Amino acid sequence: MSKMTDRIYVWGFVGLLFTMSVLFFLLPIQPFSNVENRTLQKAPQLTWDSLWSKTFSDESESFVTDHFPFRNQWVWTKSMLEQLRLQQENNGIYKGADGYLFEKLSVPVYEDIKAYTAAVQLYAQKHPNTNITFMLAPTSIGLYPERLPWLAQAYPQNEVNGFIGKQVQDSLNFIDGFDFLGSAASADRPIYYKTDHHWTTYGAYLAYFAYAQQMGWTPVAEKDFTIETITHSFLGSYHTRSQFIGLEPDSIEVYKDKNGIQTNMYIADTDQTVGSMYDPSYLAKKDKYSYFLGGVHALLTLHSTLPAERVELNKILVIKDSYAHSFLPFLTQHVQDIHVIDIRYYNGSISDYMAENGIEDVLMLFNTTTFIGERNLLKLNY
């Protein structure tokens, strides 16, 4: 009887592996996950370079993980089981106090960080006559560690920011987000969404205020904007990854200029010009944060019709991640032409782009989690 049971287990396991393998090859490959709100790993390309550098093996593992059959259902089932066990972490996301979700932060690989900061330093050295500012924004786990669940471990993000600042501060202007967000963390107004990894529009305003002061500009006061709540039903990226239930959705605000400044946005990816920095169609979708700028683009430009007395800069280049999306509309209050490159998707030479467009001012804006894990930063010196 035991041998028969063993055979059933063995053949059942083999049958399950065979079935899942067949489904892996038969089911269509999805380029984007609406549930996780991210681009999924493409099929890896086998070359000698990718094989030697282990890139092929890493991308193969990510490809299998991202396209595993019924992955969304498995993640949801795992989340439900974890919650039934009263566990406060799922898929790398903690369920903290006051409805906040946090992305797990382990000890970073400092050798990788040194490579990225070295790329930033070399970039600054290659452009000695360019005014370059690097703003590094913490994520919510850095500002609200007291809201983590009991016994949850998190590496101090302020130490990471401090290390990065020491590495680059002699090469450019460095602004640590802890310096301008820390004092606001204890206030009633949220500076981060509870269910998403981005800062709120108020958090972006605080970043703009700090950057304007660093540049010697007079920041526009909050009272000079019309602040409008555009949705009360935002469940963001942390929610999609964790699938925790019973969470209160976030609200999203937008700061509208009272003076009627017109800004046109040219999206180079699609060769399309639109008359607004906002795309209301995303408010009916899962990815509501893409209301700002219409989501991620490799390259875009913003042109604003500013009165001459309000122009602080004719043009600036912003090299960024998605934290900049709710920040850039504030910058249009001072700059006529804003060139925006998302280094994760832009594959051209940034130095060549700067030369072709006469760029003399640059803002690099990243959140800490993106910066310490983003190998594409090495493209700064292509």
N, C-alpha and C positions, 0 to 999 in steps of 0.2 A: 504493500500500500504506500509506503514512504517513497519507493522508487517511482511509482506512478505519479505521486504528488510532485516529486522533483522534476519529472519529465514535463508535467503540465506547466510548472513555473518556467523551466528553461525554454520550452517551445513558445510559451506565451510571451516571454521576454523577447525572444528572437523575432516572433511575429510582429510585436509592437515596433521593434527597431526597423524591420523591413517595411512595415506600413508607413511609418513616419518618414523613412528615407525616400520612398516612392512619392509621397505627398510633397516632400521638399522640392523634388524636381518637377512635379506636375503642376503644382499651384503657381499662379502668376506672381512674379516679383513686383512688389510694391515699392516705388521709389521714395514714398513719403508716408510717415505714420501720422494720421490725424489724431490718434489717441495720445501718442507721446509728443506730438507737435515737433517733429524733427525729421531731417533727411536720413534715410536708412543707408547702411553701408552698401556701396556698389560691389559688383563682382570683382574680385581682385585680379590684377593683371600679372601674369607670371613672367618675370624678367630676371636676368642674372642679378641686377642691382637690388630688386625687391626681395629676391631670395636670400642674397648675402646679408642684407641689412635687417632681415627678419620682418620687413614690412609685409611681405606676402603672407606669412603665417599669422601675423596680428590681424590683417584685414580679412583673412579667411575665417578666423575665429569670430570676428565681429559680423561677418556676412551670415554665417550659420546662425548666430545668436539672434540677429535682427530678423531673419526670414524663417525662423523655426515655425513649422505648421501650427496654427491656432495659438500663436504666441500671446495675443491680447487676452484670450480666454484663460490661458495658463496664469498670466500675471494677475488677472482678476480673482481667480480661484485661490491663488497663493495669498493674496491680500486678505480675502475673507477668512481663510484659515488662521492667518496670523492675528487678525483682530479678535477672532473667537478665543484665541489663547491670551488675549489682552496684551499682545506684543505691540510696542510703540514704534516699530521700524519695519519698513517694507521697501524692497527694491532701492535701498540706499537713501530713503527719505524717513526722517523722524517725524512723529506726531507730537508736537509740543503743546505748551500751555496757550490758552486764549485762542485756540483754533489755528495756530501757526504751524506750518510745515517747514522743515529744514533739510537741506541736502547734507548728507554725512560728509564730514571733512576729516580725512586721515592725515597722517604725517606726510607732507609733500616730498617729492624727490628734488632735493635742493640742487643736485647736479643738472637736472633739466632746467630748473629756474635760472641757474647761472648761464646756461646756454641762451635762454630767451633774453635775459637782461644784457648779455653780451651783444646780441643782435640789435637791441635797442641802442646800446652805446655806440656800436659801429655805425648804425644809421645816423645818429646825431653827429658823429665825427665826419661822416661823408658830406654833411650839410652844415658846415660851421656858421654860415651866414643866415641860417633859417632859425626863426624863433619857434622852438619846439617845447611843448608842454605835455607831460604825461600825467593823466589823472587815473588813479587806481581806486575803484570803488569796492568796498567790502560787500559781501552778500549778507543776507539776514542772519545767518548763523554767527557772523562776526559781531553784529550789533546787539543781538538778543540772546546771548548764551544762557542767561538765567531762565529762559523759557523752554529750554531743552527738557525732554522727559528725564525722570529720575535715573541716575547712573549712566546716562548717555555720554559717550566720549566724543569730544570735538577738539581738534588741534586749534590753538589760538590763532585766529586769522590776522590779528593785529601784528603778530610776530612775522608772519609772511609778508605783509605789507611793509613792515619796517625793514626787513631784509632786502626786499626789492628796491625800496627807496634808497638805502645805503649804496646799492650797486650802481644806480643810475643818476643819483643826484648831482654828481660832478659833470655830467654830460648834457643835462637839460633841466627844465623846470619841472619839479615833481610835486604833485598835489596828492596827499594821502586822504582818501575818503573818510577815514576815522576822524580826521581833524575837523571836518565840517559837518559830519553826520552824528558824531558821538554825542554832542550836546542836545541834539533833537531826539535821540533814541528814547528818552524817558518821557517825552511829551505824549499827549493824547493822539496827535495826528500820526497816522502810520506812514513811515517812510519806505516800507516794503510791503508788497502784497503778502497775504497770509498763505495763499495757495500757489504762488508763482515765484520764480527766481528773480524777477526784475524789481527795481525800486518803483515806488509809486510816482505819479507825476509831481507830487510835492517833494519827494526825494530828489527827482531830477531838477526841480527848481532850486533846491539847496545847492546842488552841484553847479548849476549855472551861476548862481549868486557867487560862489567861491571862485569860479573861473573868471567871471567878469571882474571881480576885485583884483585877482592876480594879474589880469591884463590892463588894469588901470581904468576900466570903464565904470560907469555908474549903472548898477543893475536896475532893471525895471522892477518896481515894487509889486507885490502881489495884488494890491488894490487896483492897480492899473490893468489887470487882466479880468476878463469875465470867466469865472471858474464854473464849468458845467460838468455835471455827472452824466456820463453817456451810457452807463450800464451798471446794474446791480447784480449781475449774474455771471461774473468772471470766475471760472475755476481753471487755474493755470497749470503750468508745467509740472509743479510738484504734485498736484492732485492727479494728473494723468499718469505719472510714474508710479505713485503709491497706491492709487485706487482706494484711499481711505474714504469711508462713507460718513455721512452725518456732518459734513463740513459746511459752514456758512460761506457763500460765495463772496468774492471781493467786489468792490465798486471801482470803476475807472473814471478819473477826472481828466478834463482837458482844459488848458489855459488858453483862452482865445484873446487875441489882441484887440483892444478897444479902438485902436486908431485906424483899423481897416487896411493894414499892410497886406499887400497881395504877394503871395509866394507861389511860384511855379516850380514843379519838380520834374526834372528830366531823368528818366530811368534808362540808363545806357544798355542794360541787359535786354530790354525789349524795344529800344529806340522809340520810347513813348514819352510825351510830355503831358502832365496833368496839372490842373489848376489848384491843387490842394495838397497839403502834407498829410491829409487824413483820408482813410478809406472806410466809410461807414459800413460797407458790405461785410466786413469782418465781425461786426457786432452781432451778426446772426450766426456766426461760426464758433467753433471751439476756441480757436486761436484769436481771442479778442484783442490781445496786445498788439497784433498786427494792424489794428486801426491806425497806429502811428506809422507813417511812411509806407503803408501797404505791405509790411513785412520786410523780409531780408532781400537785399539786392547787392550784387558785387560792386556796382559803381552807380552813383547817382549824383546829380547836382541840384542845389536849391538856389533859385534866384529870387530876391526880394526887392520890391520897389520901395526903397527907403528914402525919406527926405535927406538932403545933403547933410544937414546938421546932425543927423543920427548915425551916419556912417562912420564906424570905428575902423573897419577893415574893408577893403574891396573884395578880398578873397581869402579863403582859408581851406586847408585840407584837414579832414577829420578821418583818422584811421581808427576803426572802432569794432566793437561787438554790439549786440542788440540793446545794451544799456543806453546807447546814444539815441535810440529812436524817439524816446519821449523827452530827451534833452535838446535835440537839434532845433525844435521850434522856438525855443528861447534864444538860441544863438542868432536866429534871423532878425532879432531886434537890433543887432549891431553890425551884421556882416551882409554885404550884398550877394556875394556868390560863395556858397559852401559846397566844396567838393567832398564827397563821402565815399570812402573805400572800406568795404568789409574784407579784411585780410584773409578770412576763412574761405572766401569764394573768388577773390580777385587774383588772377594769375599773371597779370602784366608786371612790368617793372615800375615800381612806385617812384624811383628816382627819375626815370624817363618821363613819367606823367607829371611830376613836379616841374621839370624843366620845360616841357611843352606848354604848360599852363601858367608859368610864372609864379609858382607857389613860394611864398616866403614865410608863411605862418602855418604851423601844424599843431593839431591837438590829437593826441593819442588817448582814447578813452576805452578802458576795459574794466570788467569786474575781476576780482581776484581769482575766482574759480576758473574762468576762461583763460586768464593769462598763464596760470601755472600748468595748464594742460593743453596749450594750443601750440603745436609744432609749426603751424603756419606762420607764426611770428618770424620764423627764420627767413620767410620770403621778403622781409623788410629790405634786405640787401641784394635782391635780385637785380 
